[in-house]
Amino acid sequence: MRITICLLAVLLLVSCGTTKVNLAVNNPTDISQIPRIVILSDREIEQEIIYLGKLGPGQSTHRSMKVKPSRNVVVKSSIDKGYDAWGSEKYTIPKQSNTFSINVNLGLNGNYLPNDSSAIGQIGNTLSDLGPNVGFKPIDIKNALSTWFGSLVVMIPPSKEQSEKILYQVQPSRFSNTTTLDEFKFPETSSINEVKVIGKSSANLAANVPIYGSIGVNVSADNLYNVHWNMNGFGMVIKKDPDRWSYIEVIESFSNKEKKVIREAMEQNPSAVMLYVNKFYVIKNADFFVKESRKLETGGKLSVLSFVTADGVWTFESVTESHKQYQDLVINAGGITVPVSIVKVEDTAGSKTYIYQVVPRPDMMQKEYLLSGAVPSKTP
């Protein structure tokens, strides 16, 4: 009887020395995590670790265990390759309780970036106002106004294989009129934004959109980039023609020598067109700030400056920032084909007049073109 009473006393003492802890762990984040229970000793040292397996987004798990009263329990989590992702507050096991429930929602100290399509779309939508990337080398507005805006260009249109070939050009001062810097009005536009993009996934953006390829993003790299921009006065500007101005009358006023040059250029090059350059894509002022991330070492700890992508974990801690500024620039230049022109040429005796009707091909009539950067020819 005495032995039985002593055994019951020992069992009662043991049962009173622990508390049953019922733990529920939920993963409301968008990334799979590996939670673990950490039981701390009296000295706050990790005494026991219980791993709960991988939890996908929206998944939950439950676990029951015996823990001594007054001990602290912490729930921590990691992601693939051992990155420490999150830690909960301390839960102290009460002294006078047979059971204790803990319900934990996992967090994420870093930022999950499943893809950057939205960010690329934002940049593309903004920079698309500067026209497509056709290889035009940006030039300052003052120079562009005197050489391109309002000029007449006889050219072979650009193709996938090569840029346009300029056969002849009449400067703005002789064809329509020269727009001065004081007369020129930049668009009343502005854009301020900050996005994260993966270098290699924005390669198409660099190939198709002006400026982006030159702001400092390496489009062949896996690295994550933080791109911040502040743009003002950007977009398309159409030249306002002078009052009672007619391109036919201007062409007819050209010298015989000039008319012959134009006529021969058109006749000898069946694909040639005459282009009235009346469109600019411009920037009044733009600042681009770019940070290139570095890859976080395997097993590192995530922070607010960490970003998780399909290719790993990147951090913007202790990285430098580059700055590119663009001011008073023409990013693209283009115009429309002159639909029909009549070039009258007198013979040397002046007794006869030969009329040459220069008509672009039907598929090119009124078609718009952007110039890809050929150097303007000098007029005779």
C-alpha positions as CSV (number, residue, x, y, z in Angstrom):
1,M,0.0,0.0,0.0
2,R,2.8,2.4,0.9
3,I,4.6,1.7,-2.4
4,T,1.3,2.4,-4.3
5,I,0.8,5.7,-2.6
6,C,4.4,6.8,-3.2
7,L,4.1,5.9,-6.9
8,L,0.9,7.9,-7.3
9,A,2.6,10.8,-5.6
10,V,5.5,10.7,-8.0
11,L,3.1,10.6,-11.0
12,L,1.1,13.5,-9.6
13,L,4.3,15.5,-9.1
14,V,5.4,14.8,-12.7
15,S,2.1,15.7,-14.2
16,C,2.0,18.9,-12.2
17,G,5.5,19.8,-13.5
18,T,4.4,20.3,-17.2
19,T,1.7,22.1,-19.1
20,K,0.1,20.8,-22.3
21,V,0.6,23.3,-25.0
22,N,-1.7,23.2,-28.1
23,L,-0.1,25.1,-30.9
24,A,-1.7,26.2,-34.2
25,V,0.5,27.7,-36.9
26,N,-1.0,29.4,-39.9
27,N,0.9,30.7,-43.0
28,P,-1.1,33.7,-44.5
29,T,1.9,34.9,-46.5
30,D,2.4,34.3,-50.3
31,I,5.5,32.2,-49.9
32,S,6.2,28.7,-48.5
33,Q,7.8,28.7,-45.0
34,I,9.3,26.2,-42.6
35,P,8.1,27.0,-39.1
36,R,9.8,25.7,-35.9
37,I,9.0,25.8,-32.2
38,V,11.8,27.0,-30.0
39,I,11.5,26.2,-26.2
40,L,13.8,28.5,-24.2
41,S,15.5,27.6,-20.9
42,D,15.4,29.7,-17.8
43,R,18.4,31.5,-19.2
44,E,16.7,32.2,-22.5
45,I,18.9,29.7,-24.3
46,E,17.3,27.5,-27.0
47,Q,16.8,24.3,-25.2
48,E,14.6,22.4,-27.7
49,I,13.6,22.9,-31.3
50,I,10.7,21.2,-32.9
51,Y,10.4,21.5,-36.7
52,L,6.8,21.5,-38.1
53,G,7.6,20.8,-41.8
54,K,6.9,23.1,-44.8
55,L,3.8,25.2,-44.9
56,G,2.6,26.5,-48.3
57,P,0.7,29.8,-48.6
58,G,-2.6,29.5,-46.8
59,Q,-1.8,26.2,-45.0
60,S,-1.9,25.5,-41.3
61,T,-0.5,22.9,-38.9
62,H,-1.2,21.9,-35.3
63,R,1.0,20.4,-32.6
64,S,0.7,19.5,-28.9
65,M,3.6,19.2,-26.5
66,K,4.5,19.3,-22.8
67,V,6.3,22.4,-21.6
68,K,7.4,23.3,-18.0
69,P,5.5,26.3,-16.6
70,S,7.3,29.7,-16.7
71,R,9.3,28.7,-19.8
72,N,9.1,30.8,-22.9
73,V,8.1,29.5,-26.3
74,V,8.9,31.2,-29.6
75,V,7.8,30.3,-33.1
76,K,10.3,31.0,-35.8
77,S,10.3,30.3,-39.6
78,S,12.7,30.0,-42.4
79,I,12.4,29.7,-46.2
80,D,14.3,27.6,-48.7
81,K,18.1,27.5,-48.5
82,G,17.9,28.3,-44.7
83,Y,17.1,32.0,-44.8
84,D,15.8,33.1,-41.4
85,A,12.5,34.7,-42.3
86,W,10.5,35.6,-39.1
87,G,10.2,35.2,-35.4
88,S,7.1,35.6,-33.1
89,E,6.8,37.2,-29.7
90,K,7.6,35.1,-26.6
91,Y,4.8,33.1,-25.1
92,T,5.3,32.4,-21.4
93,I,3.7,29.2,-20.2
94,P,1.5,30.0,-17.1
95,K,2.2,28.2,-13.8
96,Q,-1.3,27.3,-12.9
97,S,-2.8,25.8,-16.0
98,N,-3.2,22.2,-17.3
99,T,-3.4,23.4,-21.0
100,F,-2.3,26.5,-22.9
101,S,-3.2,27.4,-26.5
102,I,-1.1,29.4,-28.8
103,N,-2.3,30.5,-32.3
104,V,0.4,32.0,-34.5
105,N,0.2,33.7,-37.9
106,L,3.5,33.6,-39.6
107,G,4.9,36.9,-40.9
108,L,7.8,37.7,-43.3
109,N,10.5,40.2,-42.4
110,G,11.5,40.6,-46.0
111,N,9.4,41.2,-49.1
112,Y,8.2,38.6,-51.5
113,L,8.4,39.5,-55.2
114,P,6.8,36.7,-57.3
115,N,7.4,38.6,-60.5
116,D,8.0,42.2,-61.6
117,S,5.6,42.4,-64.5
118,S,3.6,45.1,-62.8
119,A,6.8,47.2,-62.2
120,I,7.9,46.7,-65.8
121,G,4.4,47.8,-66.9
122,Q,4.6,51.0,-64.9
123,I,8.0,51.9,-66.3
124,G,6.9,51.0,-69.8
125,N,3.6,53.0,-69.6
126,T,5.5,56.1,-68.5
127,L,8.4,55.9,-70.9
128,S,6.2,54.9,-73.9
129,D,5.3,58.6,-74.1
130,L,8.8,59.0,-75.5
131,G,8.0,56.8,-78.5
132,P,9.6,53.4,-79.4
133,N,13.3,52.8,-79.3
134,V,14.6,53.2,-82.8
135,G,18.2,53.9,-82.0
136,F,17.9,57.7,-82.2
137,K,20.7,59.3,-80.3
138,P,19.3,62.0,-78.0
139,I,20.3,65.5,-78.9
140,D,19.8,68.8,-77.2
141,I,16.6,70.6,-78.0
142,K,18.3,73.8,-79.3
143,N,20.3,71.8,-81.9
144,A,17.3,69.7,-82.8
145,L,15.0,72.7,-83.5
146,S,17.5,74.1,-86.0
147,T,18.3,70.9,-87.8
148,W,15.2,68.6,-87.7
149,F,12.0,70.3,-86.5
150,G,10.2,71.4,-89.7
151,S,12.7,70.0,-92.2
152,L,12.0,68.1,-95.4
153,V,13.8,64.8,-95.7
154,V,14.1,62.6,-98.7
155,M,15.0,59.2,-97.4
156,I,14.8,55.4,-97.8
157,P,12.7,54.3,-94.8
158,P,14.3,52.3,-92.0
159,S,14.0,48.5,-91.9
160,K,14.9,45.7,-89.5
161,E,18.3,45.4,-91.2
162,Q,19.3,49.0,-91.2
163,S,18.4,52.6,-90.3
164,E,17.0,55.0,-92.7
165,K,19.2,56.3,-95.5
166,I,18.9,60.0,-95.9
167,L,19.3,61.1,-99.5
168,Y,18.6,64.7,-99.1
169,Q,17.5,67.2,-96.5
170,V,16.1,70.8,-96.5
171,Q,16.7,72.6,-93.3
172,P,13.7,74.0,-91.3
173,S,14.7,77.6,-92.0
174,R,14.2,77.0,-95.7
175,F,11.3,74.6,-95.7
176,S,8.8,75.7,-93.0
177,N,10.3,77.9,-90.3
178,T,12.7,77.5,-87.5
179,T,11.1,77.2,-84.0
180,T,13.1,79.0,-81.4
181,L,13.8,77.7,-78.0
182,D,11.5,80.4,-76.5
183,E,8.7,79.4,-78.8
184,F,9.0,75.7,-78.1
185,K,6.6,74.4,-75.4
186,F,7.4,71.2,-73.5
187,P,4.4,69.0,-72.6
188,E,2.9,69.7,-69.2
189,T,3.5,66.2,-67.9
190,S,5.1,64.8,-64.7
191,S,5.7,61.3,-63.2
192,I,7.3,60.2,-59.9
193,N,7.5,56.6,-59.0
194,E,9.7,53.8,-57.5
195,V,9.7,50.2,-58.5
196,K,11.7,47.0,-58.2
197,V,12.7,45.1,-61.4
198,I,14.8,42.1,-62.2
199,G,17.5,43.0,-64.7
200,K,17.1,40.2,-67.2
201,S,13.3,40.3,-67.1
202,S,13.4,43.9,-68.3
203,A,15.5,43.2,-71.4
204,N,12.6,43.7,-73.8
205,L,11.8,47.0,-72.1
206,A,15.4,48.3,-72.8
207,A,15.1,47.1,-76.4
208,N,11.8,48.8,-77.1
209,V,11.7,51.9,-74.9
210,P,14.1,54.9,-75.1
211,I,16.2,55.9,-72.1
212,Y,15.6,52.8,-70.1
213,G,18.6,51.0,-71.5
214,S,20.9,53.8,-70.4
215,I,19.8,54.4,-66.8
216,G,22.1,51.8,-65.2
217,V,20.0,48.5,-65.2
218,N,22.0,45.5,-66.4
219,V,19.5,43.7,-68.4
220,S,21.5,40.5,-68.6
221,A,21.8,40.1,-64.8
222,D,19.6,38.2,-62.3
223,N,20.0,41.0,-59.8
224,L,17.1,43.0,-58.5
225,Y,17.1,46.8,-59.1
226,N,15.4,49.6,-57.3
227,V,14.5,52.2,-59.9
228,H,13.2,55.7,-58.8
229,W,12.4,58.4,-61.3
230,N,11.2,62.0,-61.4
231,M,10.2,63.2,-64.8
232,N,8.8,66.5,-66.0
233,G,7.8,67.9,-69.4
234,F,8.1,64.7,-71.4
235,G,6.1,63.4,-74.3
236,M,5.2,64.1,-77.9
237,V,5.2,67.6,-79.5
238,I,3.7,68.3,-83.0
239,K,5.0,71.3,-84.9
240,K,2.5,74.0,-85.6
241,D,2.7,74.9,-89.3
242,P,3.0,78.6,-90.2
243,D,-0.2,80.4,-91.3
244,R,-1.1,79.9,-95.0
245,W,1.9,77.7,-95.4
246,S,1.9,75.1,-98.2
247,Y,4.6,72.5,-98.7
248,I,3.8,72.3,-102.4
249,E,4.5,76.1,-102.8
250,V,7.7,75.8,-100.9
251,I,8.9,72.8,-103.1
252,E,8.0,74.7,-106.2
253,S,10.1,77.7,-105.0
254,F,13.2,75.6,-104.9
255,S,16.0,76.2,-107.4
256,N,16.2,74.0,-110.5
257,K,19.3,72.3,-109.2
258,E,17.6,71.4,-105.9
259,K,14.5,70.1,-107.7
260,K,16.6,67.9,-109.9
261,V,18.4,66.5,-106.8
262,I,15.0,65.6,-105.2
263,R,13.5,64.2,-108.4
264,E,16.6,62.0,-109.2
265,A,16.7,60.8,-105.6
266,M,13.0,59.7,-105.8
267,E,13.3,58.2,-109.2
268,Q,16.5,56.2,-108.5
269,N,15.2,54.9,-105.2
270,P,11.7,53.5,-105.7
271,S,11.2,53.0,-102.0
272,A,12.2,56.5,-101.1
273,V,9.8,58.9,-99.4
274,M,9.7,62.6,-98.7
275,L,9.2,63.1,-95.0
276,Y,8.0,66.3,-93.3
277,V,9.7,66.1,-89.9
278,N,7.1,67.6,-87.6
279,K,7.2,65.4,-84.5
280,F,9.5,65.4,-81.5
281,Y,9.5,63.2,-78.4
282,V,11.2,65.3,-75.7
283,I,12.2,65.5,-72.0
284,K,12.4,68.8,-70.2
285,N,13.9,67.2,-67.1
286,A,14.3,63.6,-65.8
287,D,16.2,62.1,-62.9
288,F,16.7,58.3,-62.6
289,F,18.1,56.8,-59.4
290,V,19.1,53.2,-59.6
291,K,20.3,50.8,-56.8
292,E,21.6,47.4,-57.7
293,S,21.0,44.7,-55.0
294,R,23.4,42.1,-53.8
295,K,22.5,38.5,-53.2
296,L,22.1,37.6,-49.5
297,E,24.3,34.7,-48.4
298,T,22.6,31.4,-47.9
299,G,21.3,31.1,-44.3
300,G,21.2,34.9,-43.8
301,K,18.5,36.8,-42.0
302,L,15.8,38.6,-43.9
303,S,15.1,42.3,-43.1
304,V,12.9,45.1,-44.4
305,L,15.5,45.6,-47.2
306,S,15.4,42.0,-48.3
307,F,13.5,40.8,-51.3
308,V,12.7,37.1,-52.1
309,T,12.5,36.3,-55.8
310,A,12.4,33.0,-57.8
311,D,16.2,33.3,-58.2
312,G,17.1,33.9,-54.5
313,V,17.1,36.5,-51.8
314,W,18.4,40.0,-52.6
315,T,19.2,42.9,-50.2
316,F,19.6,46.6,-50.7
317,E,21.7,47.0,-47.5
318,S,25.1,48.7,-48.0
319,V,24.7,49.2,-51.7
320,T,25.4,52.4,-53.7
321,E,23.0,54.4,-55.8
322,S,23.6,55.7,-59.3
323,H,22.0,58.8,-60.8
324,K,21.3,59.7,-64.4
325,Q,19.9,63.1,-65.4
326,Y,18.4,64.1,-68.7
327,Q,17.6,67.7,-69.5
328,D,16.2,69.6,-72.6
329,L,16.6,66.6,-74.9
330,V,14.9,65.2,-78.0
331,I,14.6,61.5,-77.6
332,N,12.9,60.7,-80.9
333,A,12.2,62.6,-84.1
334,G,9.8,61.7,-86.8
335,G,7.1,62.9,-89.2
336,I,4.7,62.0,-92.0
337,T,5.2,61.5,-95.7
338,V,4.4,64.3,-98.0
339,P,1.5,62.7,-100.1
340,V,2.0,64.3,-103.5
341,S,4.5,66.9,-104.7
342,I,4.8,68.5,-108.1
343,V,8.3,69.5,-109.1
344,K,8.6,71.8,-112.1
345,V,12.0,72.0,-113.8
346,E,12.8,74.4,-116.6
347,D,15.3,73.5,-119.3
348,T,18.5,75.5,-119.7
349,A,17.0,77.8,-122.3
350,G,14.0,78.5,-120.1
351,S,11.6,78.0,-123.0
352,K,10.1,74.7,-121.8
353,T,8.8,73.4,-118.5
354,Y,9.0,69.8,-117.6
355,I,6.6,68.7,-114.8
356,Y,7.7,65.8,-112.7
357,Q,5.1,64.4,-110.4
358,V,6.7,62.8,-107.4
359,V,4.2,60.4,-105.8
360,P,5.2,58.1,-102.9
361,R,4.1,54.5,-103.2
362,P,0.4,54.1,-102.0
363,D,1.5,52.0,-99.0
364,M,3.7,54.8,-97.8
365,M,1.3,57.8,-98.3
366,Q,0.7,59.7,-95.1
367,K,2.6,57.0,-93.2
368,E,4.5,58.0,-90.1
369,Y,8.1,57.3,-89.6
370,L,10.6,57.8,-86.7
371,L,14.2,58.6,-87.5
372,S,16.8,56.2,-86.2
373,G,19.6,58.7,-86.1
374,A,21.1,59.2,-89.5
375,V,23.1,62.4,-89.8
376,P,21.3,65.1,-91.8
377,S,22.8,65.8,-95.2
378,K,23.9,69.3,-96.1
379,T,21.9,71.2,-98.7
380,P,23.7,72.3,-101.9
